[in-house]
Amino acid sequence: MPKPPTQLAARIKDMIRVDHAGEYGAVQIYRGQRAVFQTLPHKERIAGLLQEMEEGEHKHLEAFDRLLRERDTRPTALAPIWNVAGFALGAGTALMGEKAAMACTSAVEAVIEQHYQEQVDELEGQGEDELRATFAEFREDELEHHDTAIAEGAEEAPGYGLLKRAITAGCHLAIKVCEKV
């Protein structure tokens, strides 16, 4: 049964706020990783790969910037924290090595892919076909980044299981907090 219009509009604002924050954080993660790899000799390939993924996230961020305006939605008040935390997570995992940086990417993208799928499912039949299609498209991009990270050896990172669990938990917490703050 479709949600009443006002309830649906409020839920969509929550979705946009969270997704905007997530894409903002993702851009910062890639920037942190690139900041490390660009300073190291023989890391041009990985820095270039991260640049490509960052550009995809930046495209998503621009779309959410537009949606914030169009849907009269406030961004999260936690953007300054996500700025620092995202960059620190990216730089920190890059300092641990290429595989750890890819482990970070695979963990983040797995959560975000699942999150987008839940939103796509929720919007199905709600009359929000354009937004549902945007989320579905972005989900595919996140899957591509995840698969790239796995192909680049994410699962071979020292402490992969622990790193993945910690990053996954952090992402889930950030999603819940950004829905309201």
N, C-alpha and C positions, 0 to 999 in steps of 0.2 A: 504494500500500500504506500503510495507516495506521501512524503512528509508535507504538512501544511506549508504554504509559501514562506511565512516568517520564520518557522523553524528551519526550513531548508536554507533560507538566506543566511541565517546565523551560522549554520553548520558550514556553509560554503566559505564564509569569512574565516572561520577557524582553519579550514583546509588551506586557504590561500596564505594565511599568516604563517602556518607551520611550514608549508612548502617553500615559501619565500625565504624563511629562516634557514631551512635545510639547504637550499641552493646557495644561499649566501655563505653558509658554513663550508659547503663543498668547494666553492671557489677559493676560500681561504686555505683549506687543506692543501689543495693543489699548489697554491702560491707558496705555502710553507715548504712543501716538498721540492718545488723547483728552486726555491731560494738556496737550498742545500746543494742540490745536484748541479746547479749552474756554476757553483764555485769549485767543483771538483773536476780534476782532469779525467778525461775518458768517460764522462757521464752525459755527453751530448744526446745520445740516443734516448735514454730514459727521461731526460729533461724535455726533449721534444715530444715524447709520448704523453707525458704529464701535461704539457702545454695544449696538446690536442684535446685531452679530456677536460681540462679547465675551460677551454673554449666552448665545449658542449654545455658545461654547467653554467657558463656565463650567458649562453643563449637562453637557458631555462630561467635564470635570474632576471633577465630583461623581460621575459614574458610575465613573470610574477610581479615585477615592478609595474607593468602595465595593468595587470589584474588588480593590484592594490588600489590603483587610481580608479579604474572602471567600476569596481565593486565597493568603493568607499570603505576600504578595509585598512585598519592601522597595522603597521608592521609590528613585530615583536619588540618589546622594550629591551630585550636581551641582546640586540644586535651587537653592541660593543663587546659583550662577553663572547659571542660567537666569533667575532672578528679575531680576538686574541686566542680563544680556545682552538678554533679551527686552524689558524696558522701554527700554533704550538703543536697540535697533534700532527699536522703535516710535516713540520720541520723535525719534530721528535722521531717520528717513524722513519723519515729519510736518513736521519743520523744513525739509525740502527741498520741501514742498508737498503738496497733496492727491493729485496724480497719483503722486508718489513713494511716499506712504503706501499707495496702492492697488497700486502695483507690488510693494511688500513683501507685501501681502496675497495678491496673485495668485501670487507665487513660492512663498510658504510653503504656501498651500493646494494648489497643484499637487503639491508634494512629498508632502504629507500625504494627499491623495486617492490618489495612486499607492501610497503606503505601506499605507493601509487596504485597497486592492484586493488587494495582494500577500498581506496577512494573511487576507482573506476567501478567496482562492484556496487558501492553505495550509491553512486550517481546513476546507475543503470535504471532506466525507466522513470527518472525524476524530471525529465524535461531539460536537463543540462547537458545536452549532447556535445556541444562544442567544448565545454570544460572537460567532460569525460574523455573526449578524443585527445585533448591536449595532454591530460594525465597519462593516457595510454601511450601516446607518442614518447613522452618523457620516460615512462617506465621502460620502454624498449631501449632508449639511450643508456639508461642506468644498467640494464642487463648487459649491454655491450661493454660498458666500462668494467663491470664485474668479471665478465668472461675474459677480457683482456688482462685483468689483474691475475686471474687464475693461470692463464697461459704464460704470464711473466714470472710465475713461481711463487705466488702469494702463500700457498700452502707449505712451501719449503722454508718459510721464515722461522728463525729460532723462536720458540715460544708461541707458535702460531695459534694454538688453541686458546691460550690465555689472552693473547692480544685480541683475537677475534671476539671472545666473550666480553672483554672489557669495552671494546669499541661498540659492539652491538648494544650492550646495556646502556652506554652513554647516549647512543642515538635514540633508543626508546625513551629514555628519560627526557631528552631534549624535545622530542615530539610532544610528549604529554605536557611539559611546562609551556611550550610555545603556543599550545592551543588557547591558553588563557592569559599569558603574560606578554 
